[in-house]
Amino acid sequence: MSNCKKFVARSVILIFVAALSSLSWAGDVKGKVTAQEIRSPENIVVYIDSISGKTFPPPVLHAVMDQSRMKFVPHVLVILKGTTVNFLNDDPVQHNVYWPGINNNHKLAHNMGTWPQGIVKSFTFNELGVVPLLCKVHSEMSGYIVVVPTPYFAVTDKNGNYTIKNVPPGQYTLKTWSEEAKPTTQVIAVRASTGTAVKPGCNCSPCNCITRPTTEVNLTVKQ
Ligand SMILES: [Cu+2]
């Protein structure tokens, strides 16, 4: 084999091993959020705050905020900074979308306009923070877009459970945001898989199956 071919072959192997190790090391951060003095533990955003020296390209796929049955759906949408959101109208009436600011900065207020069923309008969110969505036609409608700095985020289900998938090992700041409760901050450590855990159903001895480490973090939020 020529030196050039050997170099290419080695590079391919190195890239493959690097990709495999980064995949096998990523784990999930999951837990339950207990809400005190607020109506429900649902729709609480749990996310990993900015990681120094790391930037994340926004997804090519657009996120979706629908207006359906006179509600913003989902009520809370969390996105990575730079994500484009498609605003839909699924109702047989006109809806409007506007926000009076982002993180209370009124200079970032924006009115998307008013449009009928079937029309889609898009907006790219390049500012971090909470975007309170309102409709000028129906004052009772409200929703939120929360723009966060990493792709490691989740929204709690109606029981307060959340799962953030594929988090690489490291130490992070885990934050919460809720419509009603005060934000919280907590330092967490996601450990690398040791590879020694035996996977259920594995017949190999010793077991070298890639295990998916789970870091459990339970949180409490208060009004
Ligand atoms: Cu409306």
Boltz pocket constraint, residues with backbone or C-beta under 6 A from the ligand:
constraints:
  - pocket:
      binder: B
      contacts: [[A, 94], [A, 95], [A, 96], [A, 135], [A, 136], [A, 137], [A, 138], [A, 141]]
      max_distance: 6.0
